[in-house]
């Protein structure tokens, strides 16, 4: 199977040189089944899994592949003693078609279980049970029964969520005030965020997406189910019973392991927001204990040291021992691969000077990559966005901006708009996007928060 080749910035080359990740390709049509079953996979030394780019299955964060299903597939491949290859597709229909045509060995995705699919597939691994839930804010007045929805205003996206709410409204004899949200710029995650911020009171989503968004918005109540359960699991061809048996065995043996639990907690339970603190001493003109280091290294990238301090505050709250849900470490929250690429010795990620020195080298490289953004202030926003999300997602947002007639070298009102839309299928599955799904709200807020905090520091702390 041919690999697609791209011209990529030196930063990505450096990062990938220091990490071990599976080979990931886009769909290519093939009619030859590469591996009939487990014996051929082991003989070839490679397991080819099919998945979908989404919030829980597979996505890139700071140039590192992540996702709950991806991590499970990694563990399974390791148990077989083979390398993992990932092929990313766009829909469940494409997954099934690609599996039957031999492009992959295993669907590593929660594929809906249906009687029709059972005729041609063997479902395997851990069976997942999903359902739709009401998203509301936590309070003593939170709804706990569907009958309490009568007279309430619920905002939903078109499709399955609207259909379920219509059916529920019919079952209750009417009375639910249903607002169908059809604006292209609003996603299901946007509605959840609006509930968290009190802009609307209720929306509906699936329990998996609700769990992930609760890690960003702890004030949400997602406990009330409003639909029947939907079963889903991994799947293989009928001709691969040994592979299905191996997947079943691996899941049985690992579902209660520390590694499995840690992975599930990382995506569905750990709070993704860093608690924030005040300026160390306004009277003494001190932002943190690391001000001297900020002054020392900020000059290397022509930054005001207070801007560098604002970035570190937003990343780690000045905690050198901070470790994020994704594994980023230290004051500047460098991913392990990035830390190695920019000279931070293994085991020294929590050393304040090593972290700042490595982070500044990374920022310098980002400044070179975005040298075509001529305005210094604009370039700073592109650098901050890339520092938070990874370069690939910013490149995608730039490509979308250009496609839709915006200025790809201007952040506010242009590229930032499409960064926000990178969690919407219409945009992250656009052919100009090479890096798939991303929760762009976090990056948008990161850029804004760093610059806002920098302004506060500059106004209150002497240079």
DABEL-V721947 format. One record per pair of residues at least 4 apart in sequence whose ideal C-beta (glycine too) atoms are under 7 Angstrom apart, sorted by the first residue. I is the first residue (numbers start at 1). J is the second residue. D is the distance in whole Angstrom. If there is no record, write none. Layout:
i & j & d
I & J & D
I & J & D
This chain:
i & j & d
1 & 28 & 6
1 & 30 & 6
2 & 28 & 7
3 & 25 & 6
4 & 25 & 6
4 & 26 & 6
8 & 12 & 5
8 & 13 & 7
9 & 369 & 5
9 & 391 & 6
10 & 14 & 6
11 & 15 & 6
11 & 365 & 5
11 & 366 & 7
11 & 369 & 6
11 & 391 & 6
12 & 16 & 6
12 & 63 & 6
12 & 391 & 6
13 & 17 & 6
14 & 341 & 4
15 & 19 & 7
15 & 63 & 5
15 & 337 & 5
15 & 338 & 6
15 & 341 & 5
18 & 337 & 5
18 & 340 & 4
18 & 341 & 5
19 & 64 & 7
19 & 337 & 4
21 & 65 & 5
22 & 83 & 7
22 & 84 & 4
22 & 85 & 6
22 & 86 & 5
23 & 85 & 5
24 & 65 & 7
24 & 86 & 5
24 & 88 & 6
25 & 87 & 6
26 & 88 & 6
27 & 87 & 6
27 & 89 & 5
27 & 94 & 7
27 & 98 & 6
27 & 103 & 7
30 & 101 & 6
30 & 102 & 6
30 & 103 & 5
31 & 101 & 6
31 & 102 & 7
32 & 102 & 6
33 & 102 & 3
34 & 48 & 7
34 & 102 & 6
35 & 40 & 4
35 & 41 & 5
35 & 44 & 6
35 & 105 & 5
36 & 40 & 5
36 & 239 & 6
37 & 239 & 6
37 & 240 & 5
37 & 242 & 5
37 & 243 & 6
38 & 42 & 6
38 & 242 & 4
38 & 243 & 5
38 & 246 & 6
39 & 43 & 6
39 & 242 & 7
40 & 44 & 6
41 & 46 & 7
41 & 47 & 5
41 & 80 & 7
41 & 82 & 6
41 & 105 & 6
41 & 243 & 7
42 & 80 & 6
42 & 82 & 6
45 & 82 & 5
45 & 83 & 6
46 & 82 & 6
46 & 83 & 5
46 & 85 & 6
47 & 77 & 5
47 & 80 & 6
47 & 82 & 5
47 & 84 & 6
47 & 85 & 7
47 & 105 & 6
47 & 106 & 7
48 & 85 & 5
48 & 87 & 6
48 & 104 & 4
48 & 105 & 5
49 & 73 & 5
49 & 84 & 7
49 & 86 & 6
49 & 104 & 6
49 & 105 & 7
49 & 106 & 5
49 & 108 & 4
50 & 87 & 5
50 & 89 & 6
50 & 95 & 5
50 & 98 & 5
50 & 99 & 6
50 & 104 & 4
50 & 107 & 5
50 & 108 & 7
51 & 57 & 5
51 & 58 & 5
51 & 69 & 6
51 & 70 & 7
51 & 86 & 6
51 & 88 & 6
51 & 108 & 5
51 & 109 & 5
52 & 57 & 5
52 & 89 & 6
52 & 90 & 7
52 & 95 & 7
52 & 109 & 5
53 & 58 & 6
53 & 59 & 6
53 & 88 & 5
53 & 428 & 7
53 & 436 & 3
53 & 437 & 5
54 & 437 & 5
55 & 59 & 7
55 & 209 & 6
55 & 212 & 6
55 & 437 & 6
55 & 439 & 7
56 & 67 & 6
56 & 68 & 5
56 & 69 & 7
56 & 208 & 6
56 & 212 & 7
56 & 267 & 6
57 & 67 & 5
57 & 69 & 4
57 & 70 & 7
57 & 109 & 5
58 & 65 & 7
58 & 67 & 4
58 & 69 & 6
58 & 70 & 5
58 & 86 & 7
58 & 88 & 6
59 & 66 & 6
59 & 67 & 6
59 & 436 & 6
59 & 437 & 5
59 & 438 & 6
60 & 64 & 7
60 & 65 & 6
60 & 390 & 6
60 & 392 & 6
60 & 435 & 5
60 & 436 & 7
61 & 66 & 5
61 & 326 & 6
61 & 390 & 6
62 & 335 & 5
62 & 338 & 7
62 & 389 & 7
62 & 390 & 4
63 & 390 & 5
63 & 391 & 7
63 & 392 & 6
64 & 335 & 6
64 & 337 & 6
65 & 70 & 6
66 & 70 & 7
66 & 326 & 6
67 & 71 & 7
68 & 72 & 7
68 & 263 & 6
68 & 264 & 7
68 & 267 & 5
69 & 73 & 6
69 & 108 & 5
69 & 109 & 6
70 & 74 & 6
70 & 86 & 7
71 & 75 & 7
71 & 263 & 5
72 & 76 & 6
72 & 108 & 7
73 & 77 & 6
73 & 84 & 6
73 & 108 & 4
74 & 78 & 6
74 & 84 & 6
75 & 79 & 6
75 & 254 & 7
75 & 259 & 7
76 & 80 & 7
76 & 247 & 6
76 & 250 & 5
77 & 82 & 5
77 & 83 & 7
77 & 84 & 4
79 & 250 & 5
80 & 246 & 7
87 & 98 & 7
87 & 103 & 6
87 & 104 & 5
88 & 436 & 7
89 & 94 & 4
89 & 95 & 5
89 & 98 & 6
90 & 94 & 5
90 & 429 & 5
92 & 96 & 7
92 & 111 & 6
92 & 112 & 7
93 & 97 & 6
94 & 98 & 6
95 & 99 & 6
95 & 107 & 5
95 & 109 & 6
95 & 111 & 6
96 & 100 & 6
96 & 117 & 7
97 & 101 & 6
98 & 103 & 4
98 & 104 & 6
99 & 104 & 6
99 & 107 & 6
99 & 235 & 7
99 & 237 & 6
100 & 120 & 7
100 & 237 & 7
105 & 236 & 7
105 & 240 & 7
105 & 243 & 6
106 & 234 & 6
106 & 236 & 5
106 & 243 & 6
106 & 247 & 7
107 & 111 & 5
107 & 234 & 6
107 & 235 & 4
108 & 234 & 6
110 & 128 & 5
110 & 232 & 4
110 & 233 & 7
111 & 232 & 6
111 & 233 & 7
111 & 235 & 5
112 & 230 & 6
112 & 232 & 5
113 & 117 & 7
113 & 123 & 6
113 & 231 & 4
113 & 232 & 6
113 & 233 & 6
117 & 121 & 5
120 & 238 & 6
121 & 235 & 4
121 & 236 & 7
121 & 237 & 7
121 & 238 & 7
122 & 235 & 7
122 & 236 & 5
122 & 238 & 6
122 & 240 & 7
122 & 241 & 6
122 & 244 & 4
123 & 233 & 4
123 & 234 & 7
123 & 235 & 5
124 & 233 & 6
124 & 234 & 5
124 & 235 & 7
124 & 236 & 6
124 & 244 & 4
124 & 247 & 4
124 & 248 & 5
125 & 233 & 5
125 & 234 & 4
125 & 247 & 5
125 & 248 & 7
125 & 251 & 5
126 & 233 & 7
126 & 251 & 5
126 & 255 & 6
127 & 231 & 6
127 & 233 & 5
128 & 232 & 5
128 & 233 & 6
129 & 229 & 5
129 & 231 & 6
130 & 206 & 5
130 & 207 & 6
130 & 208 & 6
130 & 230 & 5
130 & 232 & 6
131 & 207 & 6
131 & 225 & 5
131 & 227 & 5
131 & 228 & 7
131 & 229 & 5
131 & 230 & 7
132 & 161 & 7
132 & 164 & 5
132 & 204 & 6
132 & 205 & 7
132 & 206 & 6
132 & 226 & 5
132 & 227 & 4
133 & 205 & 7
133 & 207 & 5
133 & 210 & 5
133 & 222 & 5
133 & 224 & 6
133 & 225 & 6
133 & 226 & 7
134 & 143 & 7
134 & 202 & 6
134 & 204 & 6
134 & 224 & 4
134 & 226 & 6
135 & 192 & 5
135 & 195 & 5
135 & 202 & 7
135 & 203 & 5
135 & 204 & 7
135 & 205 & 6
135 & 210 & 6
135 & 220 & 6
135 & 222 & 6
136 & 142 & 6
136 & 143 & 6
136 & 195 & 6
136 & 201 & 6
136 & 202 & 5
136 & 221 & 5
137 & 195 & 6
137 & 196 & 7
137 & 198 & 7
137 & 219 & 6
137 & 220 & 7
137 & 221 & 6
138 & 142 & 6
138 & 219 & 5
138 & 220 & 7
138 & 221 & 4
142 & 221 & 5
143 & 148 & 4
143 & 149 & 7
143 & 224 & 6
144 & 224 & 6
146 & 168 & 6
146 & 226 & 6
147 & 172 & 6
149 & 154 & 7
149 & 176 & 5
150 & 172 & 6
150 & 175 & 4
150 & 176 & 6
151 & 175 & 6
152 & 176 & 6
152 & 177 & 7
152 & 201 & 7
152 & 202 & 6
153 & 177 & 4
153 & 179 & 6
153 & 201 & 6
153 & 202 & 7
154 & 165 & 6
154 & 176 & 6
154 & 177 & 7
154 & 178 & 6
154 & 179 & 7
154 & 202 & 4
154 & 203 & 7
154 & 204 & 7
155 & 179 & 5
155 & 181 & 5
155 & 191 & 6
155 & 200 & 5
155 & 202 & 7
155 & 203 & 5
156 & 161 & 4
156 & 162 & 5
156 & 165 & 6
156 & 178 & 7
156 & 180 & 6
156 & 181 & 7
156 & 203 & 6
156 & 204 & 5
157 & 161 & 5
157 & 162 & 7
157 & 181 & 6
157 & 188 & 5
157 & 191 & 7
158 & 162 & 5
158 & 180 & 6
158 & 182 & 6
159 & 163 & 7
160 & 164 & 6
161 & 165 & 6
161 & 204 & 5
161 & 205 & 7
162 & 166 & 6
162 & 180 & 5
163 & 167 & 6
164 & 168 & 6
164 & 204 & 7
164 & 226 & 7
164 & 227 & 5
165 & 169 & 6
165 & 176 & 7
165 & 178 & 5
165 & 204 & 6
166 & 170 & 6
166 & 178 & 7
167 & 171 & 6
168 & 172 & 6
168 & 226 & 6
169 & 174 & 6
169 & 176 & 4
169 & 178 & 6
172 & 176 & 7
181 & 186 & 5
181 & 191 & 6
185 & 421 & 7
186 & 190 & 5
186 & 191 & 7
187 & 423 & 5
187 & 424 & 5
188 & 192 & 7
188 & 205 & 5
188 & 209 & 7
189 & 193 & 6
189 & 213 & 6
189 & 423 & 5
189 & 439 & 7
190 & 194 & 6
191 & 195 & 7
191 & 200 & 7
191 & 203 & 4
192 & 196 & 7
192 & 203 & 6
192 & 205 & 6
192 & 213 & 5
193 & 197 & 6
193 & 217 & 7
193 & 441 & 7
194 & 199 & 4
194 & 200 & 5
195 & 200 & 6
195 & 201 & 7
195 & 202 & 7
195 & 203 & 6
195 & 220 & 7
196 & 217 & 4
196 & 219 & 6
196 & 220 & 6
204 & 226 & 7
205 & 209 & 5
205 & 210 & 5
206 & 210 & 7
207 & 211 & 6
207 & 222 & 7
208 & 212 & 7
209 & 213 & 6
210 & 214 & 6
210 & 222 & 4
211 & 222 & 7
211 & 268 & 4
212 & 267 & 6
212 & 268 & 6
213 & 217 & 6
213 & 220 & 7
214 & 218 & 7
214 & 220 & 5
214 & 222 & 6
215 & 268 & 7
215 & 269 & 6
215 & 270 & 6
215 & 271 & 6
215 & 272 & 5
216 & 272 & 5
216 & 273 & 7
218 & 271 & 6
234 & 247 & 6
236 & 240 & 4
236 & 243 & 5
236 & 244 & 5
240 & 244 & 6
241 & 245 & 6
242 & 246 & 6
243 & 247 & 6
244 & 248 & 6
245 & 249 & 6
246 & 250 & 6
247 & 251 & 6
248 & 252 & 6
249 & 253 & 6
250 & 254 & 6
251 & 255 & 6
254 & 260 & 5
255 & 260 & 6
256 & 260 & 7
257 & 261 & 7
258 & 262 & 6
259 & 263 & 6
260 & 264 & 6
261 & 265 & 6
262 & 266 & 6
263 & 267 & 7
264 & 268 & 6
265 & 269 & 4
265 & 270 & 6
266 & 270 & 6
266 & 325 & 5
270 & 325 & 4
272 & 325 & 6
274 & 316 & 6
274 & 317 & 5
274 & 322 & 7
275 & 317 & 6
276 & 317 & 6
277 & 317 & 6
279 & 287 & 6
279 & 460 & 7
280 & 286 & 5
280 & 287 & 6
280 & 288 & 5
280 & 289 & 7
281 & 286 & 4
282 & 460 & 6
285 & 461 & 5
285 & 462 & 5
286 & 291 & 6
287 & 291 & 6
287 & 306 & 7
287 & 309 & 5
287 & 457 & 6
287 & 461 & 6
288 & 309 & 6
288 & 318 & 4
290 & 294 & 6
290 & 318 & 7
290 & 331 & 7
290 & 352 & 5
291 & 295 & 6
291 & 309 & 7
292 & 296 & 6
293 & 297 & 6
293 & 352 & 6
293 & 353 & 6
293 & 356 & 5
294 & 298 & 6
294 & 305 & 4
294 & 308 & 5
294 & 309 & 5
295 & 305 & 5
297 & 356 & 5
297 & 357 & 6
297 & 360 & 4
298 & 303 & 4
298 & 304 & 7
298 & 305 & 4
298 & 308 & 4
300 & 360 & 6
300 & 364 & 7
301 & 360 & 6
301 & 363 & 5
301 & 364 & 5
301 & 367 & 6
303 & 307 & 5
303 & 308 & 5
304 & 458 & 7
305 & 309 & 6
306 & 310 & 6
306 & 454 & 6
306 & 457 & 4
306 & 458 & 5
306 & 461 & 6
307 & 311 & 7
307 & 454 & 4
308 & 312 & 7
309 & 313 & 6
309 & 457 & 6
310 & 314 & 6
310 & 450 & 5
310 & 453 & 4
310 & 454 & 4
310 & 457 & 6
311 & 315 & 6
311 & 450 & 5
312 & 316 & 6
312 & 318 & 6
312 & 331 & 5
312 & 332 & 6
313 & 317 & 6
313 & 318 & 6
313 & 453 & 6
314 & 446 & 6
314 & 449 & 5
314 & 450 & 5
314 & 453 & 6
315 & 332 & 6
315 & 333 & 4
316 & 322 & 4
316 & 330 & 7
316 & 331 & 5
316 & 333 & 5
317 & 322 & 7
318 & 331 & 7
320 & 330 & 6
320 & 331 & 5
320 & 350 & 5
320 & 352 & 5
320 & 355 & 7
321 & 350 & 5
322 & 330 & 7
322 & 333 & 7
323 & 327 & 7
323 & 329 & 5
324 & 328 & 4
324 & 333 & 6
327 & 335 & 7
327 & 336 & 6
328 & 333 & 4
328 & 334 & 6
328 & 335 & 5
329 & 333 & 7
329 & 334 & 6
329 & 349 & 4
329 & 350 & 7
330 & 334 & 6
330 & 349 & 4
330 & 350 & 5
330 & 355 & 4
331 & 352 & 6
331 & 355 & 4
331 & 356 & 6
332 & 355 & 5
332 & 356 & 6
332 & 359 & 3
334 & 338 & 5
334 & 339 & 4
334 & 344 & 7
334 & 349 & 7
334 & 355 & 7
334 & 358 & 6
334 & 359 & 6
334 & 362 & 7
335 & 339 & 7
336 & 340 & 7
337 & 341 & 6
338 & 342 & 6
338 & 362 & 6
339 & 344 & 4
339 & 349 & 5
339 & 358 & 6
340 & 344 & 7
342 & 358 & 4
342 & 361 & 4
342 & 362 & 5
343 & 358 & 6
343 & 361 & 6
344 & 348 & 6
344 & 349 & 6
344 & 354 & 5
344 & 355 & 7
344 & 358 & 4
345 & 354 & 7
348 & 354 & 5
349 & 355 & 6
351 & 355 & 6
352 & 356 & 6
353 & 357 & 6
354 & 358 & 6
355 & 359 & 6
356 & 360 & 6
357 & 361 & 7
358 & 362 & 7
359 & 363 & 6
360 & 364 & 6
361 & 365 & 7
362 & 366 & 7
363 & 367 & 6
363 & 383 & 6
363 & 387 & 7
364 & 368 & 7
365 & 369 & 6
366 & 370 & 6
366 & 383 & 4
366 & 386 & 5
366 & 387 & 6
367 & 379 & 7
367 & 383 & 6
369 & 391 & 7
370 & 379 & 5
370 & 382 & 4
370 & 383 & 6
372 & 409 & 7
373 & 378 & 5
373 & 379 & 4
373 & 382 & 5
373 & 409 & 5
375 & 379 & 6
376 & 380 & 6
378 & 382 & 7
378 & 409 & 7
378 & 410 & 6
378 & 411 & 6
379 & 383 & 6
380 & 384 & 6
381 & 385 & 6
381 & 411 & 4
381 & 447 & 5
382 & 386 & 6
382 & 394 & 6
382 & 411 & 6
383 & 387 & 6
384 & 388 & 7
384 & 446 & 7
384 & 447 & 5
384 & 450 & 6
385 & 389 & 6
385 & 394 & 5
385 & 419 & 7
385 & 443 & 5
385 & 447 & 5
386 & 390 & 7
386 & 391 & 5
386 & 394 & 5
388 & 442 & 7
388 & 443 & 5
388 & 446 & 4
389 & 393 & 4
389 & 394 & 6
389 & 438 & 6
389 & 443 & 4
391 & 395 & 6
392 & 396 & 6
392 & 434 & 7
392 & 435 & 4
393 & 397 & 7
393 & 422 & 6
393 & 435 & 5
393 & 438 & 5
394 & 398 & 6
395 & 399 & 6
396 & 400 & 6
396 & 422 & 6
396 & 433 & 4
396 & 434 & 6
396 & 435 & 5
397 & 401 & 6
397 & 415 & 5
397 & 418 & 4
397 & 419 & 4
397 & 422 & 6
398 & 402 & 6
398 & 408 & 4
398 & 415 & 5
399 & 403 & 6
399 & 432 & 4
399 & 433 & 7
400 & 404 & 6
400 & 418 & 4
400 & 427 & 6
400 & 430 & 6
400 & 432 & 6
400 & 433 & 7
401 & 406 & 4
401 & 407 & 7
401 & 408 & 5
401 & 414 & 5
401 & 415 & 5
401 & 418 & 5
402 & 408 & 4
403 & 432 & 5
406 & 414 & 4
406 & 417 & 7
407 & 414 & 5
408 & 415 & 6
410 & 414 & 4
410 & 415 & 7
411 & 415 & 5
411 & 416 & 5
412 & 416 & 6
413 & 417 & 6
415 & 419 & 6
416 & 420 & 7
416 & 444 & 6
417 & 421 & 7
418 & 422 & 7
418 & 427 & 7
419 & 440 & 4
419 & 443 & 6
419 & 444 & 6
420 & 440 & 5
420 & 441 & 6
420 & 444 & 5
421 & 427 & 4
421 & 440 & 7
422 & 427 & 6
422 & 428 & 5
422 & 437 & 7
422 & 438 & 4
422 & 440 & 4
423 & 428 & 7
423 & 437 & 6
423 & 438 & 7
423 & 439 & 5
423 & 440 & 6
424 & 428 & 7
425 & 429 & 5
427 & 433 & 7
428 & 433 & 5
428 & 436 & 5
428 & 437 & 5
428 & 438 & 7
440 & 444 & 6
441 & 445 & 6
442 & 446 & 6
443 & 447 & 7
444 & 448 & 7
445 & 449 & 6
446 & 450 & 6
447 & 451 & 6
448 & 452 & 6
449 & 453 & 6
450 & 454 & 6
451 & 455 & 7
452 & 456 & 7
453 & 457 & 6
454 & 458 & 6
455 & 459 & 6
456 & 460 & 6
457 & 461 & 5
